Amino acid sequence: MMSDTHIVLAHGNGGRYMRELIDAVFACHLGNPYLDTRADAVSVPMPAKQIVITTDSFTVRPLEFPGGDIGSLAVHGTVNDLAVCGARPLYLTLNVLLEEGLELAQLDRIIASLGHAARQAGTAVVAGDTKVVPRGEGGGIYLGSTGVGIRPDDVRLGMRYIRPGDALLVSGPVGDHGVAVMLAREQFGLTGEVCSDSASVLPLTERLLNLPGLRFMRDPTRGGLATVAHESCQGARLALTLNQAAIPVRETVASVCEMLGYDPLYLACEGRVVAAVAADEASAALAAWRALPEGRQAAVIGEFVDGLPQVVLRTPLGGERLLEELEDDPLPRIC
């Protein structure tokens, strides 16, 4: 039984302290039939379909924020990358980098949250590794995760499938995660009730997979909606016109951004999907999303047209301006 209250370097030395940490925290919250904390590798069953693999890392500060924490964020970020590729997530691996001095109670909360998020997403953490670095050489916790999923053989998604006239949709308000993390840092003397949108997008992506006109899906994380817009029009070699008035942004998010000089279109989301759909199926896609609690505020926000690969933002007053690509990092370490 562990009696320590904070992480020490011995928790990463491969001995008794490390074993107790793994058993008391990681195996406790992540246990499943495939997880063997004493093995170097694990075998898992795989259905005979396309295998999809992704990997990501997470360094958010603070470690816990309204609507989530680095643990649930690691799960959502990984399973969402699989989901927008048309895959169903099955397995995760977890690499944990702990800083000496981290409070064990906080670590326990975060891993419990991670395990809960994994189970909700229908996935299992089946392998992992833990390391400890000296005090001052880390951010409390860094997490790295690899996700494995399966995809039906007939699913074909990608920017290259986008055609002139296709519609661009977003599943809900943008900028929530970026603003929630920013307010949690208390760097600007502001408070608010904005919560991160961190969540699995699998229910949203699965609703669109039966549409023959579905071209492309992406979760707008770092760089936000604006970055996905630029990447999609460049990948399709088409222009993209966005209707600013149609893009859902919460009033509180818009207010914070206005006060601090941020643009919500560039702020990260962690539970939204951007999708390109054939024009004649845009209404069906919108209805499918709005039938879900996660997609009640979904909207058609743009159209791909012939032209140079650039993003044109049509303002509520009827004017137009080019939406520039992101260059500076407006909010470091938000995912």
DOFI-497370 format. One record per residue (C-alpha): residue number from 0; z, x, y. Coordinates in steps of 0.05 Angstrom, whole numbers, plus 5000, padded with zeros to 4 digits. Layout:
# DOFI-497370
- NUM Z X Y
...
//
This chain:
# DOFI-497370
- 0 5000 5000 5000
- 1 4981 5028 5068
- 2 5038 5041 5117
- 3 4997 5072 5173
- 4 4982 5035 5237
- 5 4925 5079 5263
- 6 4867 5118 5235
- 7 4882 5192 5222
- 8 4834 5247 5200
- 9 4862 5243 5129
- 10 4830 5174 5123
- 11 4764 5210 5118
- 12 4781 5268 5072
- 13 4762 5235 5006
- 14 4833 5234 4980
- 15 4889 5184 4972
- 16 4890 5162 5045
- 17 4816 5147 5043
- 18 4822 5109 4977
- 19 4879 5067 5005
- 20 4838 5051 5067
- 21 4777 5030 5027
- 22 4818 4987 4980
- 23 4863 4955 5033
- 24 4809 4940 5085
- 25 4737 4946 5060
- 26 4743 4923 4988
- 27 4792 4869 5009
- 28 4744 4836 5058
- 29 4676 4855 5027
- 30 4690 4848 4953
- 31 4634 4820 4910
- 32 4607 4829 4838
- 33 4561 4886 4859
- 34 4609 4926 4902
- 35 4639 4986 4864
- 36 4677 5029 4914
- 37 4684 5084 4862
- 38 4610 5091 4847
- 39 4558 5133 4884
- 40 4504 5080 4875
- 41 4499 5007 4853
- 42 4447 4967 4816
- 43 4430 4897 4840
- 44 4382 4844 4814
- 45 4318 4834 4854
- 46 4272 4773 4847
- 47 4199 4789 4837
- 48 4174 4780 4909
- 49 4158 4824 4968
- 50 4218 4869 4983
- 51 4234 4877 5057
- 52 4280 4932 5082
- 53 4310 4946 5151
- 54 4363 4992 5180
- 55 4402 4992 5245
- 56 4464 5021 5279
- 57 4515 4989 5325
- 58 4556 5022 5381
- 59 4577 4964 5425
- 60 4635 4970 5474
- 61 4684 4936 5475
- 62 4690 4929 5400
- 63 4711 4856 5407
- 64 4681 4808 5457
- 65 4676 4733 5469
- 66 4635 4704 5412
- 67 4637 4764 5366
- 68 4653 4836 5351
- 69 4619 4898 5326
- 70 4629 4875 5254
- 71 4595 4807 5258
- 72 4544 4838 5305
- 73 4525 4890 5252
- 74 4512 4835 5201
- 75 4474 4790 5249
- 76 4432 4847 5276
- 77 4412 4868 5206
- 78 4399 4801 5174
- 79 4361 4777 5236
- 80 4312 4835 5231
- 81 4297 4812 5160
- 82 4295 4738 5178
- 83 4243 4746 5233
- 84 4198 4782 5183
- 85 4200 4719 5141
- 86 4249 4748 5090
- 87 4313 4720 5061
- 88 4369 4773 5067
- 89 4403 4790 5001
- 90 4441 4856 5006
- 91 4471 4901 5059
- 92 4497 4972 5059
- 93 4549 4994 5109
- 94 4563 5062 5140
- 95 4628 5066 5180
- 96 4645 5121 5229
- 97 4718 5115 5251
- 98 4752 5152 5308
- 99 4820 5182 5298
- 100 4872 5138 5332
- 101 4837 5072 5320
- 102 4888 5017 5308
- 103 4885 4995 5235
- 104 4900 4922 5254
- 105 4837 4922 5297
- 106 4796 4953 5241
- 107 4821 4900 5193
- 108 4801 4844 5241
- 109 4732 4873 5250
- 110 4718 4884 5176
- 111 4744 4814 5161
- 112 4696 4787 5212
- 113 4640 4828 5182
- 114 4654 4801 5113
- 115 4656 4729 5138
- 116 4590 4738 5175
- 117 4558 4767 5112
- 118 4580 4710 5069
- 119 4556 4659 5120
- 120 4488 4692 5120
- 121 4484 4690 5044
- 122 4487 4766 5038
- 123 4533 4816 5003
- 124 4554 4885 5025
- 125 4540 4925 4961
- 126 4548 4998 4982
- 127 4576 5039 5039
- 128 4607 5103 5065
- 129 4665 5119 5112
- 130 4676 5179 5156
- 131 4730 5196 5207
- 132 4717 5239 5269
- 133 4770 5271 5314
- 134 4799 5233 5373
- 135 4752 5233 5432
- 136 4689 5244 5391
- 137 4672 5171 5377
- 138 4676 5102 5406
- 139 4730 5074 5361
- 140 4680 5049 5309
- 141 4606 5060 5299
- 142 4571 5021 5245
- 143 4505 5032 5209
- 144 4475 4980 5163
- 145 4414 4974 5118
- 146 4390 4906 5096
- 147 4347 4887 5037
- 148 4313 4819 5030
- 149 4256 4784 4995
- 150 4196 4750 5025
- 151 4146 4702 4993
- 152 4080 4735 4976
- 153 4040 4688 5021
- 154 4079 4703 5085
- 155 4038 4743 5134
- 156 4068 4755 5203
- 157 4052 4805 5257
- 158 4028 4814 5328
- 159 3957 4827 5303
- 160 3952 4755 5280
- 161 3963 4727 5351
- 162 3902 4692 5380
- 163 3882 4669 5450
- 164 3913 4601 5464
- 165 3974 4613 5420
- 166 4040 4589 5448
- 167 4103 4631 5456
- 168 4170 4597 5441
- 169 4243 4617 5448
- 170 4297 4584 5407
- 171 4351 4580 5461
- 172 4380 4608 5526
- 173 4370 4682 5538
- 174 4418 4735 5565
- 175 4483 4707 5536
- 176 4501 4768 5495
- 177 4487 4818 5550
- 178 4529 4780 5601
- 179 4586 4766 5552
- 180 4593 4840 5536
- 181 4588 4859 5609
- 182 4644 4811 5629
- 183 4687 4834 5571
- 184 4686 4904 5600
- 185 4718 4879 5664
- 186 4681 4933 5703
- 187 4660 4887 5760
- 188 4724 4847 5771
- 189 4690 4784 5744
- 190 4714 4735 5692
- 191 4676 4679 5658
- 192 4670 4637 5596
- 193 4603 4664 5572
- 194 4602 4677 5497
- 195 4555 4721 5459
- 196 4501 4684 5421
- 197 4511 4731 5362
- 198 4492 4692 5299
- 199 4446 4692 5239
- 200 4377 4665 5258
- 201 4358 4651 5186
- 202 4362 4575 5195
- 203 4313 4581 5253
- 204 4263 4626 5219
- 205 4262 4587 5154
- 206 4244 4523 5192
- 207 4179 4554 5216
- 208 4155 4590 5153
- 209 4117 4529 5127
- 210 4074 4526 5190
- 211 4004 4555 5176
- 212 3998 4572 5250
- 213 4060 4615 5254
- 214 4036 4683 5277
- 215 4096 4726 5294
- 216 4172 4724 5303
- 217 4221 4773 5335
- 218 4294 4772 5356
- 219 4300 4794 5429
- 220 4356 4846 5425
- 221 4353 4909 5466
- 222 4307 4898 5525
- 223 4311 4823 5518
- 224 4256 4771 5523
- 225 4216 4813 5571
- 226 4209 4870 5522
- 227 4187 4825 5465
- 228 4136 4794 5512
- 229 4107 4863 5528
- 230 4107 4886 5456
- 231 4073 4823 5432
- 232 4017 4823 5483
- 233 4005 4897 5472
- 234 4004 4888 5397
- 235 3956 4829 5403
- 236 3914 4863 5458
- 237 3919 4799 5499
- 238 3950 4778 5565
- 239 4012 4734 5564
- 240 4030 4683 5617
- 241 4104 4662 5619
- 242 4128 4599 5654
- 243 4193 4621 5688
- 244 4216 4549 5699
- 245 4211 4535 5624
- 246 4253 4595 5602
- 247 4324 4571 5585
- 248 4379 4609 5620
- 249 4451 4584 5625
- 250 4475 4571 5696
- 251 4534 4617 5687
- 252 4489 4673 5661
- 253 4441 4663 5719
- 254 4499 4665 5769
- 255 4528 4730 5742
- 256 4459 4762 5741
- 257 4446 4740 5813
- 258 4512 4769 5837
- 259 4502 4836 5802
- 260 4428 4844 5809
- 261 4408 4837 5736
- 262 4350 4798 5707
- 263 4369 4756 5646
- 264 4299 4765 5618
- 265 4317 4838 5603
- 266 4386 4825 5574
- 267 4399 4827 5499
- 268 4405 4765 5456
- 269 4435 4769 5386
- 270 4421 4699 5359
- 271 4354 4679 5387
- 272 4283 4680 5361
- 273 4218 4688 5398
- 274 4157 4661 5361
- 275 4082 4659 5371
- 276 4051 4596 5343
- 277 3981 4566 5344
- 278 3973 4518 5402
- 279 3963 4456 5358
- 280 4029 4471 5321
- 281 4073 4487 5381
- 282 4100 4417 5385
- 283 4118 4416 5311
- 284 4152 4484 5317
- 285 4191 4461 5377
- 286 4213 4396 5342
- 287 4234 4436 5280
- 288 4278 4481 5322
- 289 4308 4427 5365
- 290 4330 4390 5302
- 291 4378 4447 5288
- 292 4444 4459 5326
- 293 4421 4530 5339
- 294 4355 4507 5370
- 295 4374 4447 5413
- 296 4351 4484 5476
- 297 4288 4514 5447
- 298 4228 4515 5493
- 299 4154 4532 5497
- 300 4153 4586 5550
- 301 4084 4618 5551
- 302 4012 4625 5527
- 303 3970 4683 5504
- 304 3903 4688 5538
- 305 3843 4736 5540
- 306 3855 4794 5587
- 307 3888 4861 5595
- 308 3954 4868 5556
- 309 4003 4850 5610
- 310 4056 4797 5623
- 311 4046 4750 5681
- 312 4106 4710 5704
- 313 4089 4643 5736
- 314 4145 4626 5785
- 315 4174 4557 5798
- 316 4139 4557 5866
- 317 4072 4566 5834
- 318 4063 4639 5848
- 319 4050 4694 5798
- 320 4076 4765 5790
- 321 4071 4819 5738
- 322 4133 4826 5695
- 323 4144 4901 5689
- 324 4165 4937 5626
- 325 4238 4958 5620
- 326 4251 5030 5641
- 327 4324 5039 5658
- 328 4379 5015 5612
- 329 4414 4960 5651
- 330 4474 4953 5604
- 331 4488 5012 5558
- 332 4518 5001 5489
- 333 4512 4926 5483
- 334 4491 4926 5410
//
